[in-house]
Amino acid sequence: MTNVFVRAVLGRVAAGVVVVWAVFTLVFGILRVLPGDPVSLAANADSGGVPPSAATIAALTAQYGLDRPLWQQYLSALGDFVTGDWGTSVVTGQPVTTSLLDALPSTAALAAAALALGAVVAFVLAFAATFRPDGITARVLGQLPSILVSLPTFAVGLVLIQVFAFGLGLVPGFGEDGVSTLVLPAITLAIPIAGYLGQVMAAGMREAAAQPFVDVARAKGASEAAVHLRHVAPAAALPALSALGVLIGAALAGAVVVETVFSRAGLGRLTQQAVAAHDGPVLLAAVVISAAIFVVVTLAVDLISPFIDPRAGSVHG
């Protein structure tokens, strides 16, 4: 069993490495065919508005390795990335690792707050929608997750800023100076997360409510609330955990919009700025790191799931 487990884990790790490598290769290829010359960008950034000389262009071309064949550029970039040399920003001249390390804490705090808030809201909606499924309240609340998923994040953020920051003055609308500035961004990012997770949890609870062990619990005299809380609701844990990888991906994708709206200097906004400025090294690193986070979270879920429910298909085989 141990050997089977180890082989399965190594297989999953290898598959994750292939995914990250594929993302690196795809982004590298896209950056090479997109319009926008990184050498010209860097030269103009260094020249202070003065047209760069041919010598400057040639030096920067050699510095970024763009004078070599494409396959050599790819192998060199891949080798540097694996060894932790992610280059420098063609816009700011700052090491890419420094930019990422500066941006990650803000995005991590935002994603953690949004996931926690989204999970609480999702559980409440799922519980209320399945506790008395034939009631009007349950039917109304059962439609909320679909509505929350469909709400445009950008518009939600602007509405929250207008109402709670400008209108009521309860919390700041922009920046990242303290916990109070995290409130509105976290709520904005948590809304679609709560919608998706609420659908997953509700489906798990409905399935559990039809199982024989629930009838046994009722036959023993437990109240309907106790049965739902102790026996039905825990059944939503595994589906919710299985959805964690998707939720992390959604949080990272949503951070691009949320951090732009609320002027937070995180990984999402860094990615958006890199796209706008054609800053290839920063964009490549940001996308690959996001993919790596998704792979690691998915692998962790696969490892944990069997300990929650042995029936779950996972690396344990």
Backbone torsions as a table, in degrees:
resi	resn	phi	psi	omega
1	MET	NA	-40.3	-179.3
2	THR	-64.5	-43.7	179.6
3	ASN	-64.3	-39.9	177.8
4	VAL	-62.3	-43.8	179.7
5	PHE	-61.9	-46.4	-179.1
6	VAL	-62.1	-44.1	179.4
7	ARG	-62.9	-39.7	179.8
8	ALA	-65.6	-42.1	178.6
9	VAL	-63.7	-45.4	179.0
10	LEU	-61.8	-36.7	177.1
11	GLY	-63.7	-42.1	178.3
12	ARG	-65.6	-41.9	178.8
13	VAL	-61.6	-44.6	178.9
14	ALA	-61.1	-42.1	178.0
15	ALA	-62.8	-38.8	177.8
16	GLY	-64.5	-40.3	178.2
17	VAL	-62.8	-40.6	178.6
18	VAL	-62.8	-40.7	178.7
19	VAL	-61.3	-47.3	-179.6
20	VAL	-63.4	-42.4	177.7
21	TRP	-61.1	-41.7	179.5
22	ALA	-63.5	-40.4	177.8
23	VAL	-63.4	-44.5	178.2
24	PHE	-57.4	-47.9	-177.6
25	THR	-63.2	-43.0	-179.2
26	LEU	-63.6	-47.7	-178.7
27	VAL	-66.0	-40.6	177.8
28	PHE	-58.3	-45.2	179.7
29	GLY	-65.0	-41.1	179.9
30	ILE	-63.8	-41.1	-179.4
31	LEU	-63.8	-28.4	-178.9
32	ARG	-80.1	-19.7	-179.0
33	VAL	-104.7	-12.8	178.5
34	LEU	-70.8	148.4	174.7
35	PRO	-67.8	150.1	-178.2
36	GLY	116.6	115.3	-176.0
37	ASP	-96.3	114.9	-179.2
38	PRO	-62.3	-30.8	178.9
39	VAL	-66.1	-44.7	178.3
40	SER	-63.2	-39.6	177.9
41	LEU	-61.7	-47.2	-180.0
42	ALA	-65.3	-40.7	-179.4
43	ALA	-64.2	-43.1	178.9
44	ASN	-67.4	-33.7	178.3
45	ALA	-67.8	-34.5	-178.1
46	ASP	-84.1	-19.7	-171.6
47	SER	-87.9	-11.1	178.9
48	GLY	65.9	31.8	178.3
49	GLY	96.6	-12.1	177.8
50	VAL	-85.6	133.0	179.5
51	PRO	-55.0	128.4	-177.4
52	PRO	-69.4	148.6	179.4
53	SER	-80.1	165.5	178.2
54	ALA	-62.4	-35.1	179.2
55	ALA	-65.2	-38.9	178.4
56	THR	-65.3	-43.9	178.2
57	ILE	-60.1	-44.4	-178.7
58	ALA	-64.9	-40.4	-179.5
59	ALA	-65.1	-42.5	179.9
60	LEU	-70.2	-34.7	176.7
61	THR	-61.1	-42.9	177.5
62	ALA	-69.0	-37.6	-179.1
63	GLN	-61.8	-41.1	-179.4
64	TYR	-88.9	3.2	176.0
65	GLY	70.7	18.5	-176.4
66	LEU	-81.5	-1.1	176.6
67	ASP	-91.3	1.6	-180.0
68	ARG	-101.4	162.7	176.1
69	PRO	-58.3	154.7	-174.7
70	LEU	-60.3	-40.2	-177.9
71	TRP	-65.7	-33.9	175.9
72	GLN	-69.5	-38.3	176.2
73	GLN	-60.2	-42.6	-178.4
74	TYR	-64.9	-49.6	-178.8
75	LEU	-63.4	-38.9	178.5
76	SER	-65.7	-44.1	179.6
77	ALA	-64.7	-40.6	179.3
78	LEU	-65.4	-44.4	178.2
79	GLY	-62.5	-43.2	178.8
80	ASP	-63.6	-39.7	-178.0
81	PHE	-65.5	-42.7	-179.3
82	VAL	-63.3	-36.1	-178.5
83	THR	-85.7	0.6	176.6
84	GLY	92.3	3.7	176.6
85	ASP	-93.7	94.3	-173.7
86	TRP	-97.3	10.9	173.6
87	GLY	79.8	-166.2	-179.0
88	THR	-126.1	155.5	177.7
89	SER	-67.3	133.4	179.0
90	VAL	-76.5	-9.8	180.0
91	VAL	-97.9	-48.9	-176.1
92	THR	-98.5	-19.8	-175.6
93	GLY	76.8	3.7	-179.5
94	GLN	-83.5	142.6	175.7
95	PRO	-55.7	138.7	-178.1
96	VAL	-62.1	-38.9	179.9
97	THR	-60.7	-36.6	178.2
98	THR	-65.4	-43.9	178.9
99	SER	-61.1	-42.6	-179.4
100	LEU	-67.2	-43.4	-179.5
101	LEU	-65.2	-31.7	176.7
102	ASP	-71.9	-31.7	-173.8
103	ALA	-89.2	-31.6	-172.6
104	LEU	-60.8	-43.6	-178.4
105	PRO	-58.0	-40.6	-179.4
106	SER	-65.1	-44.3	179.2
107	THR	-67.8	-37.9	178.5
108	ALA	-62.0	-43.2	178.5
109	ALA	-64.3	-42.0	179.6
110	LEU	-65.1	-46.2	-178.5
111	ALA	-65.2	-41.9	-179.9
112	ALA	-63.8	-44.4	179.7
113	ALA	-64.6	-41.8	-179.3
114	ALA	-67.3	-40.9	179.2
115	LEU	-65.3	-42.5	179.5
116	ALA	-64.1	-47.4	179.8
117	LEU	-65.2	-42.5	179.3
118	GLY	-62.6	-38.3	179.7
119	ALA	-65.8	-41.2	179.3
120	VAL	-64.0	-48.3	-179.7
121	VAL	-63.1	-41.6	-179.8
122	ALA	-62.1	-41.8	179.9
123	PHE	-64.8	-44.1	179.9
124	VAL	-61.4	-44.8	-179.8
125	LEU	-65.0	-44.8	-179.1
126	ALA	-64.7	-41.8	179.9
127	PHE	-63.6	-47.2	-178.2
128	ALA	-66.2	-34.1	-177.6
129	ALA	-75.9	-20.6	-176.8
130	THR	-112.9	-7.1	-177.7
131	PHE	-66.9	-51.6	174.3
132	ARG	-127.1	81.9	-169.9
133	PRO	-62.1	-19.3	-178.7
134	ASP	-92.1	-4.4	-178.8
135	GLY	-79.5	160.2	180.0
136	ILE	-65.7	-41.7	-180.0
137	THR	-59.6	-44.2	-179.7
138	ALA	-63.5	-38.8	-179.7
139	ARG	-66.8	-40.9	179.2
140	VAL	-65.8	-49.7	-178.8
141	LEU	-65.7	-28.7	179.0
142	GLY	-65.4	-21.7	178.7
143	GLN	-87.2	-16.4	-175.7
144	LEU	-62.5	-43.6	-179.9
145	PRO	-55.2	-41.8	178.4
146	SER	-63.6	-37.3	179.2
147	ILE	-67.9	-43.3	-178.6
148	LEU	-62.6	-38.8	179.7
149	VAL	-64.6	-35.4	-174.3
150	SER	-81.9	-11.7	-178.4
151	LEU	-69.3	131.7	178.2
152	PRO	-70.6	124.4	-175.4
153	THR	-58.6	-42.0	-178.2
154	PHE	-60.2	-45.7	-179.1
155	ALA	-67.6	-39.4	178.2
156	VAL	-60.1	-44.8	179.2
157	GLY	-60.3	-43.8	-180.0
158	LEU	-65.1	-39.2	178.7
159	VAL	-64.6	-44.0	179.0
160	LEU	-62.3	-40.7	177.8
161	ILE	-62.2	-46.6	-177.4
162	GLN	-62.6	-42.2	-174.6
163	VAL	-80.3	-53.6	-169.4
164	PHE	-91.9	-22.5	178.1
165	ALA	-96.5	-56.9	-178.0
166	PHE	-79.5	-43.6	-175.6
167	GLY	-74.3	-59.0	-175.5
168	LEU	-93.1	-20.3	179.3
169	GLY	65.8	29.0	-176.2
170	LEU	-78.7	-38.5	-177.7
171	VAL	-140.9	157.3	177.6
172	PRO	-65.4	151.2	-179.7
173	GLY	-96.3	-19.4	-174.9
174	PHE	-140.8	164.3	176.2
175	GLY	88.3	-172.8	179.9
176	GLU	-147.8	48.6	-179.7
177	ASP	-100.2	85.3	177.7
178	GLY	99.3	173.5	-176.5
179	VAL	-66.4	-32.4	-176.0
180	SER	-61.5	-31.8	-180.0
181	THR	-76.1	-8.0	179.1
182	LEU	-88.9	-15.4	-171.7
183	VAL	-62.4	-58.2	-176.3
184	LEU	-66.1	-43.8	176.1
185	PRO	-60.1	-40.4	-179.6
186	ALA	-65.5	-40.8	178.0
187	ILE	-64.0	-43.8	-179.8
188	THR	-59.7	-45.9	-178.7
189	LEU	-74.6	-27.0	-178.3
190	ALA	-74.8	-24.0	-174.3
191	ILE	-61.5	-53.9	177.8
192	PRO	-66.9	-31.5	177.1
193	ILE	-63.4	-44.6	179.2
194	ALA	-63.3	-38.0	179.1
195	GLY	-63.5	-49.5	-179.7
196	TYR	-65.5	-47.2	-177.7
197	LEU	-67.3	-33.2	177.3
198	GLY	-62.7	-39.2	176.9
199	GLN	-63.8	-42.8	-179.5
200	VAL	-64.7	-46.4	-178.9
201	MET	-64.8	-42.9	-179.3
202	ALA	-61.6	-40.7	178.3
203	ALA	-63.3	-41.1	178.1
204	GLY	-65.0	-39.3	179.3
205	MET	-69.3	-39.1	178.6
206	ARG	-63.8	-40.5	178.7
207	GLU	-65.3	-41.9	-179.6
208	ALA	-67.2	-35.7	-177.7
209	ALA	-63.5	-21.2	-179.9
210	ALA	-93.2	2.4	-178.1
211	GLN	-83.0	153.3	-178.7
212	PRO	-61.0	-32.1	-176.7
213	PHE	-64.6	-24.1	177.1
214	VAL	-70.6	-41.2	176.7
215	ASP	-63.9	-36.2	177.8
216	VAL	-64.1	-43.1	179.2
217	ALA	-62.4	-39.5	177.5
218	ARG	-65.9	-39.9	-178.9
219	ALA	-64.3	-25.7	178.7
220	LYS	-80.4	-1.1	174.7
221	GLY	98.9	5.9	179.3
222	ALA	-69.9	144.5	178.2
223	SER	-69.2	161.3	-178.7
224	GLU	-62.5	-37.9	178.8
225	ALA	-65.2	-42.7	179.8
226	ALA	-65.9	-40.1	178.8
227	VAL	-62.1	-44.4	-176.7
228	HIS	-68.6	-38.0	-176.6
229	LEU	-76.9	-40.0	-173.7
230	ARG	-91.1	-25.7	-173.6
231	HIS	-117.5	-39.2	-176.6
232	VAL	-83.8	-49.5	-176.0
233	ALA	-59.2	-42.2	179.7
234	PRO	-59.4	-22.1	179.6
235	ALA	-66.6	-16.1	178.9
236	ALA	-83.1	-7.4	-175.8
237	ALA	-65.5	-46.5	-177.0
238	LEU	-67.8	-46.3	175.5
239	PRO	-58.7	-38.3	178.7
240	ALA	-65.7	-41.9	178.8
241	LEU	-65.2	-39.5	179.7
242	SER	-64.0	-27.8	-179.6
243	ALA	-84.3	-1.3	-174.1
244	LEU	-61.8	-39.3	179.3
245	GLY	-60.5	-43.7	177.5
246	VAL	-63.6	-39.7	-178.7
247	LEU	-66.9	-38.5	176.3
248	ILE	-62.2	-44.1	176.8
249	GLY	-60.7	-42.0	178.4
250	ALA	-64.7	-38.5	179.5
251	ALA	-65.4	-43.0	179.4
252	LEU	-66.3	-40.5	178.3
253	ALA	-67.7	-42.5	179.5
254	GLY	-67.5	-25.9	179.7
255	ALA	-62.8	-29.2	177.9
256	VAL	-58.9	-45.0	-179.1
257	VAL	-75.4	-48.1	-173.6
258	VAL	-64.1	-44.8	-179.0
259	GLU	-67.8	-29.5	175.7
260	THR	-70.2	-44.5	-178.9
261	VAL	-63.9	-42.2	-174.2
262	PHE	-98.9	10.2	175.9
263	SER	55.1	49.5	176.7
264	ARG	-104.0	132.7	-176.1
265	ALA	-87.6	70.3	-179.5
266	GLY	-112.5	-169.5	-177.4
267	LEU	-64.5	-38.4	179.4
268	GLY	-63.0	-46.6	179.7
269	ARG	-68.4	-35.4	176.5
270	LEU	-61.1	-41.9	177.5
271	THR	-63.9	-43.7	-179.9
272	GLN	-62.0	-42.2	179.4
273	GLN	-67.8	-36.4	178.4
274	ALA	-65.8	-38.2	177.4
275	VAL	-64.8	-46.3	-178.1
276	ALA	-63.7	-35.0	-176.5
277	ALA	-95.8	3.0	-176.9
278	HIS	56.1	38.8	-179.0
279	ASP	-87.2	87.3	-172.9
280	GLY	-57.2	-51.5	-178.1
281	PRO	-58.5	-41.6	179.6
282	VAL	-68.4	-44.0	-179.4
283	LEU	-63.5	-43.9	179.9
284	LEU	-60.3	-47.8	-178.5
285	ALA	-65.4	-41.7	-177.3
286	ALA	-64.5	-43.0	-178.7
287	VAL	-69.2	-42.8	-178.5
288	VAL	-66.7	-40.6	177.8
289	ILE	-63.7	-40.5	177.0
290	SER	-61.3	-42.5	177.8
291	ALA	-63.8	-39.8	179.5
292	ALA	-64.7	-40.0	177.5
293	ILE	-61.6	-44.8	178.7
294	PHE	-60.0	-43.9	-179.1
295	VAL	-64.6	-43.8	-178.5
296	VAL	-64.2	-43.5	-179.9
297	VAL	-64.2	-43.3	179.4
298	THR	-61.8	-42.5	177.7
299	LEU	-63.7	-41.9	179.2
300	ALA	-62.4	-39.9	177.5
301	VAL	-62.9	-42.4	178.7
302	ASP	-61.6	-34.8	-179.1
303	LEU	-75.1	-34.2	-175.1
304	ILE	-84.1	-33.2	-172.1
305	SER	-51.9	-45.1	-177.6
306	PRO	-63.3	-24.8	179.2
307	PHE	-77.6	-19.3	176.1
308	ILE	-87.8	-41.9	179.9
309	ASP	-145.1	107.4	-177.9
310	PRO	-60.0	-17.7	179.4
311	ARG	-75.9	-11.9	-176.0
312	ALA	-70.7	133.5	175.3
313	GLY	-74.1	131.0	-174.5
314	SER	-162.2	-167.0	-179.5
315	VAL	-66.3	-14.2	-179.7
316	HIS	-74.4	-11.7	-179.6
317	GLY	61.0	NA	NA
